[in-house]
């Protein structure tokens, strides 16, 4: 698992901590649960509603060009031909931060939008004494050699129990996702996906623990948190199913017998992720 690395490095940590966009704009939105921050290897990533808002590297912040062209009007996302001349790139990210945020949210969709309801459980100074946290999203891992022919996988959610020092990977699916369904006598694609993640965790557990020890040190330095170094990882990747009405949940129970188990796997089902918490999700899946 040579590619799985975390840790921004001291120079980048210092540079980001002193950056006005980070201090004045991003940090308040992280604490408010609007923006999610995670450290990668030699960079930091910031998300809003599942969209990649900013990346920070040694040369500073970057964002997708489609977010950085600002039109001074309220109507969005479409423009008329006569308005094209008024479309201008932002001079700096700081002065048009709110506009970039709004544009980035226009591109949010699918499972990532539901997951964003859990951003408020990301570690920051305001909740540093809590026990359960959302510590990473879109967590890319190298696939086990010879398994499905894929080079990498992305686990949607990584939760952390700071008291027991345990990490928990979790795959998120909208109730409408076809990967939750299968023909009679077959397994849904999500089950083989979870089994693949289980193998990756088993093979690379020590590397994952070592790298998140580094990542948590970065969080603590930047966000004023008190994350303990992780010591263990839940052996089974959890399944999180959301985005449905109560009548659809009843049909789910009729098929599967329970809303807590899916083809033998522990799962958590909830209609609206805004009604959930990191604690409830962690406890349901362990």
Secondary structure, DSSP 8 states (H G I E B T S, - for coil): -TT---B--HHHHHHHHT-HIIIIIIHHHHHTTSEEEEE-BS-EEEEETTEEEEEEETTEEE--HHHHEE-SSS--S---GGGGGG-EE-S-TTTTHHHHHHHHHHT--HHHHHHGGGGGGB--GGGTT-SEEEEEEEEEEE--TTSTT-SEEEEEEEEEETTTTEEEEEEEEETT-GGG---TTS--HHHHHHHHHHHHHHHHHHHHHHHHHHHHHHHHHHH--------EE-SS-EEEEE---HHHHHHHHHHHS-SSEETTEEEEEES-GGG--HHHHHHHT-
